[in-house]
């Protein structure tokens, strides 16, 4: 029997190498349009063979600097900016005309026993959800080259690719980073008022720029050099164009930046950058502090010493903002340092060592706001750490900042979703200080080194089938629904999985196709009661999944030893460009891509537990590799900690190694949630209670975050977060650190803009998207004939999402005998939609 399996795998590998890959602009995949007819999909069980020579491949391109904030909305095709210019599904499957039929006796040589009905246990109790675990070495040799090389990096081991400070590691290093509420940027100018140094600013919401639509389609804060407030500099650096920026200490919450006058020289100024830091701090090393303002100083007031070893100034700027400056010498017994205003620039003492700290006062500030900063002067954050637990169906997590400096209490800023989940005992640390961020509402100042949060509503009971917080797990459906599920499954499980998952050559489209079939197979077995049909589909699914496990897909994976991660070889060298497959090679969208594969593997293991140990556990090891690449709980030899998910913001960032004037971004919040759901289910089926617990906690944190910053339900507990009436759009669209665009990277159509935050419809959808929100969105955009404007697969996505609030209407659409299969996207099946809708509706 092993010989037969080997023959199948070898045949699939050879056939994969001969598969062509039709290219869209700049190497991205073009969608294949649906026919729009009401016919059923073809029933194929054959494997394609040698359909022709491969298509020409594009030349290698490197990403260019994106448009500035003033050029909103973003371009709809954005290969230069490293974002997808194709929709998130490839349309109808590409069915080959030249095929090789394989006898069922060979294709399904080793059928698995039909498993017992699944259970949906609650999340396990885990006292340390973030315990470090050593990831296994990747199963291929490291490549010590990469199309995008890090700049100014000092250190060894994996480097974070998707964190807030990535702009400092790329290209010219001069695009901003956002610690919230502050923005900072390296500046190297020889002619203007900035000089050379590190700029810091925190624009008030009154300065945000909106387009003229109602509600606004986009808004941003001006981050260009003239709009910045203050610049840390030094006489040794000022107006020197040889100044170099280096960085070190790369963690998921922080990095340290260092400026030296020439390459190889000791740094004269260091800036610790930590998410949530209360004050911006420049650390001077035997140098002469210089403080500039592109906004100009309208008044400088010396306030004298406060406490021990801290001297205070009040700075009034030409833009109407008031900032506080604190000088903290390393030697507290030294003479009081002074800042002297000369020709519009503040100069400190020569040969000085110590800290210069800057803090912004909000508009209409109160004495208590200034007192909060005064209490924190002399202390600064140098790093932060994460801890958490799941106990008794409740999740807790904490962010603990590491304190530096000789005096003061540590001041940290929390975002609205933090404040909403804050442990009751920490409310007393709230200073009342509120400073605007651009896209995350008002940041709240707390005098505390640790903030602890409680998530009482975990999705512990979610499983592989239909589920919602109100309905719970669905164990069965009515006879009519069962019949329709079986009819759809009989058609869809006859499709050629290989053609849809392997032939496109894309890890994203391939994962979506596999996940689609996995959900259909589960539904056919557990809700349709058709074990034999499900078994046939399962065996074909395992065969095709194994092509990826064996790394025999069109563009194999490899381990990138430069940044530290697993990437597609498409675009890695001269055979492609870095925007191929949505920028997988530069770490774009890894949680989206890998999430689909992890979900597929979870369904396979749920239905055939023996698969986890078959072939020496190769499948399990391969999936664990994907998990570690984007969701390792701690930094290790091979991967950084939490590449994609940002535990400070409460959601992931999709942008990888691209310089961005507006910071990191994420478009598809629902695929972010699906990746977290896939992690939870993989932990469940493999018995990895730590992974299951932290993924369950992650989902709860994400739910709170998405419903604060992405989904704008009227009357939600965090109140209005986004300014200027933007919440009238109901969803964010594309959320950056410095702007939001109510659009997509691939289409301005409203069904796409709203729908990209729906797909894929999965068991976790109703947890993230409340029935109140779904009803509000349907009424505003899709009721009264609005849905008729949705094209192709988007119509199916929107109707499936409607089932969260109105399963009866959704059922009427999907159960129509004349249902048009053109209303299914490439990552969805009628089988699953029927199961999901009937399950939530009790039909």
ROGU-814711 format. One line per 10 residues: number of its first residue (from 1); for each residue x, y, z of C-alpha. Coordinates in pm, whole numbers, padded with zeros to 5 digits. Layout:
NUM> X Y Z; ...
% end
This chain:
1> 00000 00000 00000; 00287 00242 00075; 00406 00192 -00282; 00069 00306 -00412; 00079 00616 -00191; 00429 00697 -00310; 00316 00666 -00670; 00032 00909 -00614; 00250 01165 -00439; 00522 01141 -00702
11> 00267 01175 -00981; 00113 01481 -00815; 00455 01641 -00769; 00551 01590 -01133; 00220 01723 -01253; 00248 02028 -01028; 00579 02129 -01186; 00418 02132 -01529; 00127 02354 -01426; 00110 02700 -01590
21> 00035 03012 -01392; -00159 03286 -01569; -00029 03623 -01456; -00205 03948 -01389; -00035 04285 -01372; 00295 04282 -01183; 00270 03909 -01118; -00056 03916 -00924; -00329 03669 -00997; -00625 03773 -01205
31> -00963 03642 -01099; -01143 03399 -01324; -01496 03531 -01380; -01795 03318 -01298; -02025 03223 -01581; -02327 03360 -01399; -02549 03072 -01512; -02763 02862 -01283; -02578 02544 -01364; -02408 02317 -01116
41> -02028 02305 -01098; -01866 02031 -01304; -01796 01700 -01134; -01432 01607 -01185; -01214 01352 -01011; -00909 01370 -01238; -00566 01520 -01196; -00431 01764 -01457; -00127 01661 -01654; 00107 01873 -01863
51> -00140 02135 -01989; 00138 02332 -02160; 00453 02532 -02095; 00465 02769 -01799; 00372 03130 -01857; 00649 03392 -01861; 00741 03521 -01517; 00785 03887 -01430; 01117 04042 -01341; 01206 04108 -00982
61> 01076 04435 -00845; 01131 04601 -00512; 00860 04796 -00336; 00858 05171 -00378; 00757 05433 -00127; 00377 05454 -00103; 00175 05766 -00180; 00165 06032 00089; -00138 06080 00311; -00260 06366 00096
71> -00312 06131 -00199; -00616 05954 -00058; -00792 05731 -00143; -00525 05468 -00214; -00488 05339 -00566; -00712 05048 -00653; -00418 04860 -00801; -00118 04875 -00578; 00152 04634 -00677; 00405 04907 -00614
81> 00275 04948 -00262; 00282 04577 -00197; -00087 04517 -00156; -00315 04289 -00356; -00448 04422 -00681; -00672 04118 -00721; -00985 04029 -00524; -00950 03786 -00232; -01090 03493 -00426; -00987 03357 -00760
91> -01336 03304 -00897; -01438 02977 -01054; -01203 02684 -01051; -00976 02635 -01349; -01070 02295 -01485; -00811 02141 -01719; -00897 01999 -02057; -00594 01775 -02062; -00623 01536 -01771; -00513 01197 -01650
101> -00783 00986 -01489; -00671 00797 -01182; -00863 00489 -01065; -01040 00530 -00734; -00853 00225 -00610; -00533 00427 -00638; -00658 00775 -00553; -00834 00659 -00237; -00603 00377 -00149; -00623 00408 00229
111> -00964 00525 00346; -00999 00644 00701; -01270 00522 00936; -01567 00753 00977; -01520 00929 01310; -01770 00971 01583; -01965 01293 01619; -01751 01587 01724; -01773 01761 02057; -01714 02126 02133
121> -01533 02147 02467; -01486 02477 02642; -01145 02642 02641; -00904 02457 02872; -00779 02616 03192; -00418 02729 03139; -00236 02935 03399; 00036 03054 03160; -00112 03098 02815; 00209 03251 02678
131> 00460 02996 02797; 00753 02982 02558; 00779 02671 02343; 01067 02584 02115; 00957 02562 01753; 01112 02282 01553; 01362 02365 01283; 01194 02421 00944; 01218 02119 00712; 01429 02300 00454
141> 01765 02475 00454; 01781 02844 00535; 01826 03093 00250; 02062 03370 00358; 01945 03622 00103; 01620 03810 00058; 01481 04058 -00195; 01441 04313 00085; 01744 04356 00308; 01722 04504 00659
151> 01891 04842 00705; 02078 04952 01015; 01999 04635 01209; 02226 04538 01499; 02150 04197 01640; 02112 03832 01561; 01814 03604 01529; 01471 03659 01376; 01364 04020 01315; 01008 04144 01348
161> 00859 04222 01005; 00505 04344 01072; 00548 04554 01385; 00502 04927 01426; 00872 05006 01389; 00942 04827 01059; 00981 05161 00874; 01305 05215 01067; 01451 04893 00923; 01369 04955 00559
171> 01493 05168 00269; 01562 05526 00368; 01445 05464 00729; 01269 05802 00735; 00901 05705 00733; 00726 05749 01070; 00646 05499 01342; 00352 05523 01583; 00382 05427 01949; 00034 05571 02026
181> -00039 05846 02082; 00303 05968 01965; 00445 05946 01616; 00820 05961 01566; 01051 05966 01264; 01418 05981 01181; 01494 06302 00997; 01813 06387 00814; 01795 06734 00663; 02061 06989 00583
191> 01838 07278 00478; 01508 07301 00668; 01402 07368 01025; 01399 07001 01125; 01772 06950 01110; 01892 06597 01178; 01753 06390 01460; 01435 06223 01574; 01105 06408 01526; 00806 06358 01756
201> 00448 06478 01720; 00090 06403 01829; -00159 06588 01608; -00489 06690 01770; -00804 06554 01608; -00896 06907 01502; -00608 06893 01253; -00718 06572 01080; -00790 06599 00708; -01121 06461 00575
211> -01247 06431 00221; -01569 06610 00133; -01802 06310 00135; -02076 06249 00395; -01981 06033 00571; -01614 06089 00489; -01458 05818 00275; -01120 05872 00434; -00925 06081 00681; -00564 06116 00789
221> -00324 06328 00990; -00060 06529 00810; 00268 06351 00886; 00492 06549 00652; 00802 06712 00807; 00656 07066 00833; 00365 06929 01038; 00583 06772 01305; 00607 06930 01648; 00958 06883 01788
231> 01289 06725 01689; 01540 06567 01923; 01884 06654 01788; 02239 06718 01903; 02507 06965 01801; 02714 06667 01693; 02438 06565 01446; 02269 06885 01342; 02256 06931 00966; 02507 06650 00911
241> 02397 06434 00620; 02630 06150 00721; 02423 06073 01032; 02335 05705 01055; 02041 05536 01225; 02088 05192 01374; 01845 04985 01579; 01858 04698 01825; 01651 04517 02090; 01369 04402 01860
251> 01068 04281 02058; 00698 04267 01978; 00639 04591 02171; 00961 04789 02137; 01283 04877 01959; 01574 05107 02037; 01700 05361 01784; 02050 05511 01790; 02194 05808 01598; 02565 05852 01529
261> 02733 06129 01326; 02914 05891 01092; 02911 05514 01031; 03100 05327 01300; 03100 05615 01549; 02943 05582 01895; 02584 05696 01915; 02526 06040 02063; 02147 06006 02090; 01927 05702 02158
271> 01548 05685 02153; 01358 05395 02313; 01038 05332 02119; 00774 05140 02312; 00404 05105 02238; 00199 05307 02484; 00496 05502 02622; 00381 05805 02817; 00659 06045 02719; 00899 06055 02426
281> 01255 06025 02557; 01588 06108 02400; 01892 05966 02579; 02206 06173 02525; 02555 06026 02551; 02818 06294 02623; 02670 06522 02362; 02502 06860 02329; 02120 06845 02324; 01945 07048 02056
291> 01568 07081 02036; 01406 07219 01722; 01046 07282 01617; 00927 07296 01256; 00623 07470 01409; 00848 07729 01582; 00853 07819 01951; 00612 08097 02040; 00710 08085 02406; 00952 07892 02627
301> 00902 07896 03004; 01148 07756 03259; 00948 07599 03542; 01245 07503 03760; 01323 07172 03928; 01047 06927 04014; 01141 06650 04251; 01498 06528 04260; 01712 06560 03952; 01440 06673 03706
311> 01415 07019 03548; 01102 07131 03363; 01019 07363 03073; 00686 07453 02910; 00699 07494 02533; 00426 07679 02342; 00441 07607 01969; 00328 07805 01672; 00050 07558 01593; -00117 07625 01929
321> 00003 07307 02099; 00166 07307 02441; 00441 07059 02518; 00635 06990 02834; 01009 06923 02835; 01200 06758 03118; 01579 06741 03154; 01703 06448 03362; 02084 06441 03399; 02254 06108 03453
331> 02441 06268 03745; 02176 06420 03968; 02444 06612 04161; 02556 06800 03850; 02466 07169 03808; 02113 07228 03681; 02103 07185 03304; 01962 07468 03100; 01790 07504 02762; 01874 07832 02591
341> 01667 07965 02300; 01901 08089 02027; 01769 08180 01681; 01457 07973 01730; 01641 07663 01854; 01685 07533 02209; 02041 07436 02303; 02144 07232 02607; 02479 07204 02788; 02776 07060 02594
351> 02914 06715 02677; 02594 06628 02861; 02459 06285 02947; 02101 06230 03047; 01745 06222 02924; 01538 06487 02750; 01170 06398 02775; 00882 06548 02578; 00509 06526 02643; 00210 06680 02468
361> -00076 06845 02652; -00419 06796 02494; -00630 07089 02376; -00815 07250 02667; -00579 07072 02903; -00631 07072 03277; -00391 07105 03566; -00433 06735 03637; -00300 06654 03289; 00020 06847 03358
371> 00043 06688 03704; 00030 06341 03549; 00330 06418 03331; 00514 06579 03621; 00466 06265 03827; 00615 06059 03546; 00913 06280 03466; 01240 06097 03509; 01095 05756 03420; 01050 05603 03076
381> 00944 05275 02924; 01218 05060 02770; 01016 04747 02684; 00693 04564 02760; 00600 04202 02819; 00283 03997 02787; 00126 03743 03019; -00213 03580 03041; -00427 03292 03156; -00757 03121 03090
391> -00941 03003 03399; -01301 02900 03446; -01411 03019 03106; -01265 03365 03160; -00952 03516 03009; -00706 03754 03167; -00400 03915 03016; -00155 04183 03120; 00088 04424 02960; 00382 04501 03187
401> 00620 04778 03091; 00985 04775 03194; 01083 05102 03357; 01402 05299 03303; 01519 05624 03459; 01618 05748 03803; 01291 05909 03917; 00918 05927 03865; 00633 05684 03819; 00585 05517 03484
411> 00312 05672 03269; 00162 05456 02996; -00119 05510 02749; -00405 05264 02696; -00635 05249 02395; -01017 05241 02419; -01042 04861 02400; -00794 04841 02688; -00994 05079 02903; -01315 04885 02836
421> -01155 04559 02956; -00944 04702 03240; -00935 04513 03566; -01146 04704 03817; -00862 04741 04068; -00659 04950 03823; -00920 05219 03765; -00754 05429 04032; -00437 05456 03821; -00627 05645 03551
431> -00498 06003 03554; -00782 06140 03341; -00525 06248 03078; -00657 06186 02726; -00454 06236 02406; -00591 06178 02057; -00455 05907 01832; -00535 05917 01462; -00725 05588 01416; -00763 05448 01769
441> -00958 05717 01947; -00841 05879 02271; -00545 05724 02450; -00585 05723 02829; -00290 05793 03059; -00227 05558 03353; 00040 05586 03620; 00120 05218 03640; 00386 04978 03519; 00127 04712 03449
451> -00221 04710 03304; -00436 04399 03349; -00742 04315 03144; -01033 04074 03177; -01221 03907 02891; -01523 03733 03046; -01691 03618 02725; -01461 03365 02561; -01568 03164 02253; -01481 02842 02429
461> -01765 02641 02280; -01700 02719 01914; -01628 02413 01704; -01623 02318 01338; -01995 02360 01280; -02242 02648 01291; -02210 02839 01617; -02305 03171 01765; -02292 03313 02118; -02671 03299 02138
471> -02746 02971 01956; -02441 02782 02076; -02304 02482 01890; -02542 02327 01639; -02564 01950 01664; -02814 01885 01387; -03049 02034 01130; -03395 01953 00997; -03471 01693 00732; -03514 01947 00453
481> -03185 02115 00535; -03012 01778 00557; -03144 01683 00214; -03028 02007 00057; -02686 01979 00221; -02644 01632 00074; -02755 01744 -00271; -02503 02027 -00271; -02228 01809 -00130; -02284 01544 -00396
491> -02211 01806 -00660; -01934 02003 -00488; -01734 01715 -00346; -01704 01585 -00700; -01502 01891 -00797; -01129 01861 -00859; -00958 01985 -00543; -00618 01972 -00710; -00729 02206 -00988; -00852 02465 -00741
501> -00587 02438 -00471; -00262 02360 -00652; -00293 02477 -01007; -00330 02854 -00938; 00019 02849 -00782; -00088 03079 -00501; -00063 02990 -00134; -00352 03227 -00061; -00592 03091 -00322; -00472 02737 -00257
511> -00541 02764 00114; -00885 02912 00054; -00978 02627 -00177; -00862 02360 00067; -01047 02527 00355; -01364 02547 00145; -01359 02173 00080; -01276 02099 00443; -01588 02283 00564; -01805 02112 00301
521> -01673 01769 00395; -01737 01832 00763; -02092 01953 00688; -02169 01654 00467; -02064 01414 00741; -02177 01580 01063; -02492 01760 00951; -02574 01580 00626; -02510 01239 00779; -02342 01120 00458
531> -02030 00952 00590; -01940 00774 00265; -01953 01092 00059; -01756 01280 00321; -01496 01003 00332; -01441 01020 -00041; -01393 01396 -00022; -01169 01366 00283; -00931 01127 00114; -00895 01352 -00190
541> -00844 01650 00043; -00567 01469 00230; -00396 01376 -00097; -00391 01735 -00221; -00296 01877 00118; 00001 01641 00119; 00135 01807 -00196; 00191 02117 00015; 00330 01917 00306; 00584 01763 00070
551> 00658 02113 -00067; 00573 02006 -00419; 00336 02293 -00501; 00411 02528 -00790; 00605 02770 -00572; 00757 02577 -00280; 00807 02734 00058; 01149 02811 00196; 01300 02937 00518; 01427 03294 00501
561> 01732 03319 00721; 01761 03697 00683; 01441 03801 00861; 01352 03463 01009; 01038 03307 00867; 00873 03078 00614; 00790 03242 00280; 00680 03148 -00068; 00962 03116 -00322; 00743 03306 -00567
571> 00920 03639 -00580; 01213 03532 -00365; 01463 03559 -00647; 01473 03641 -01017; 01185 03401 -01083; 00921 03647 -00962; 00845 03981 -00802; 00792 04063 -00440; 00428 04156 -00493; 00344 03806 -00618
581> 00086 03613 -00419; -00012 03927 -00229; 00346 03984 -00114; 00389 03657 00074; 00766 03671 00025; 00781 04003 00212; 00558 03871 00493; 00235 04035 00381; -00079 03852 00492; 00090 03547 00643
591> -00187 03503 00897; -00443 03510 00615; -00253 03259 00401; -00150 03016 00673; -00485 03039 00854; -00664 02860 00571; -00414 02573 00574; -00430 02543 00953; -00810 02528 00940; -00797 02259 00672
601> -00554 02052 00874; -00772 02090 01183; -01074 01950 01000; -00866 01661 00863; -00740 01578 01211; -01088 01609 01360; -01226 01360 01109; -00920 01135 01095; -00713 01165 01416; -00467 00910 01280
611> -00355 01163 01020; -00162 01350 01289; 00083 01063 01329; 00075 00922 00975; 00398 00938 00775; 00596 01015 01087; 00375 01311 01173; 00490 01512 00869; 00154 01684 00825; 00137 01790 01188
621> 00496 01919 01181; 00430 02119 00865; 00124 02287 01016; 00312 02359 01339; 00571 02535 01123; 00303 02766 00983; 00170 02835 01333; 00516 02925 01457; 00582 03155 01163; 00305 03401 01251
631> 00190 03311 01603; 00488 03195 01807; 00421 03284 02173; 00783 03389 02224; 01085 03477 02015; 01306 03180 01938; 01581 03056 01713; 01364 03046 01403; 01074 03291 01441; 00992 03619 01614
641> 00711 03638 01867; 00365 03709 01725; 00467 03828 01380; 00116 03931 01276; -00101 03984 01584; -00041 04303 01781; -00132 04250 02144; -00125 04625 02206; -00370 04710 01927; -00575 04392 01966
651> -00568 04292 01598; -00309 04195 01337; -00122 04400 01082; -00115 04260 00729; 00168 04479 00597; 00510 04322 00593; 00833 04464 00454; 00704 04777 00287; 00790 05134 00378; 00471 05318 00457
661> 00418 05689 00511; 00101 05602 00709; 00230 05299 00896; 00106 04943 00901; -00239 04849 00777; -00493 04570 00767; -00790 04537 00537; -00967 04203 00597; -01055 04196 00966; -01261 03879 00916
671> -00967 03683 00775; -00770 03801 01076; -01040 03650 01298; -01045 03332 01091; -00670 03288 01143; -00721 03313 01519; -01007 03064 01498; -00786 02824 01300; -00521 02845 01571; -00779 02759 01836
681> -00907 02458 01646; -00558 02330 01571; -00476 02350 01941; -00795 02159 02017; -00743 01872 01773; -00374 01830 01861; -00423 01851 02237; -00205 02163 02260; -00391 02328 02546; -00154 02626 02556
691> -00220 02711 02191; -00593 02658 02229; -00609 02878 02538; -00410 03168 02398; -00596 03153 02066; -00926 03160 02255; -00805 03461 02452; -00677 03622 02131; -01021 03589 01975; -01183 03762 02271
701> -00932 04047 02258; -00978 04076 01882; -01354 04083 01915; -01330 04381 02148; -01073 04555 01928; -01255 04500 01597; -01578 04628 01744; -01398 04942 01857; -01191 05024 01548; -01340 04833 01252
711> -01713 04773 01315; -01911 05081 01412; -02229 04952 01571; -02453 05228 01698; -02447 05248 02078; -02150 05017 02134; -01985 05024 02475; -01670 05213 02370; -01876 05496 02226; -01772 05686 01914
721> -01404 05622 01841; -01341 05752 01489; -01372 06126 01429; -01559 06346 01185; -01860 06124 01124; -01646 05850 00967; -01833 05584 01162; -02130 05642 00934; -01953 05404 00694; -02011 05122 00949
731> -01677 04954 00868; -01325 05087 00844; -01228 04961 00499; -00848 04974 00521; -00722 05079 00863; -00370 05223 00888; -00193 05371 01185; -00227 05722 01040; -00538 05704 00819; -00849 05506 00736
741> -00985 05457 00384; -01335 05326 00332; -01232 05128 00024; -01041 04812 -00065; -00712 04751 -00242; -00895 04596 -00536; -01237 04759 -00578; -01439 05066 -00474; -01765 04867 -00487; -01958 04881 -00160
751> -02021 04505 -00159; -01644 04453 -00167; -01570 04719 00094; -01820 04575 00341; -01776 04214 00229; -01401 04199 00282; -01484 04224 00653; -01721 03925 00629; -01534 03651 00446; -01485 03370 00508
761> -01813 03294 00680; -01707 03057 00954; -01809 02941 01302; -01634 03245 01452; -01819 03500 01235; -02118 03545 01467; -01882 03599 01762; -01701 03886 01591; -01998 04040 01410; -02302 04089 01633
771> -02655 04048 01500; -02716 04416 01577; -02423 04518 01360; -02519 04281 01077; -02876 04417 01080; -02754 04776 01076; -02516 04710 00787; -02777 04519 00582; -03034 04796 00631; -02794 05069 00527
781> -02636 04907 00224; -02816 04596 00105; -03187 04618 00191; -03446 04745 -00057; -03264 04608 -00359; -02914 04711 -00257; -02803 04347 -00253; -02887 04321 -00624; -02587 04542 -00699; -02348 04289 -00542
791> -02173 04088 -00808; -02071 03722 -00816; -01935 03568 -00501; -01986 03884 -00299; -02361 03829 -00310; -02321 03489 -00150; -02085 03626 00115; -02329 03901 00211; -02631 03668 00229; -02436 03419 00439
801> -02335 03700 00674; -02700 03807 00697; -02782 03471 00854; -02626 03600 01178; -02924 03836 01209; -03184 03699 00967; -03126 03332 00881; -03472 03301 00725; -03398 03546 00445; -03054 03393 00392
811> -03207 03044 00376; -03449 03154 00110; -03158 03269 -00105; -02937 02960 -00069; -03216 02701 -00080; -03363 02834 -00405; -03378 02539 -00649; -03249 02774 -00919; -02954 02889 -00706; -02682 03039 -00923
821> -02342 02890 -00840; -02193 03211 -00973; -02288 03359 -00636; -02020 03152 -00464; -01667 03282 -00435; -01367 03056 -00473; -01343 03006 -00098; -01707 02912 -00033; -01938 02620 -00100; -02314 02592 -00110
831> -02280 02287 00114; -02129 02493 00394; -02358 02792 00346; -02666 02568 00368; -02528 02404 00681; -02435 02736 00843; -02761 02916 00767; -02986 02626 00862; -02787 02571 01180; -02815 02929 01300
841> -03180 02945 01199; -03284 02615 01355; -03410 02505 01015
% end
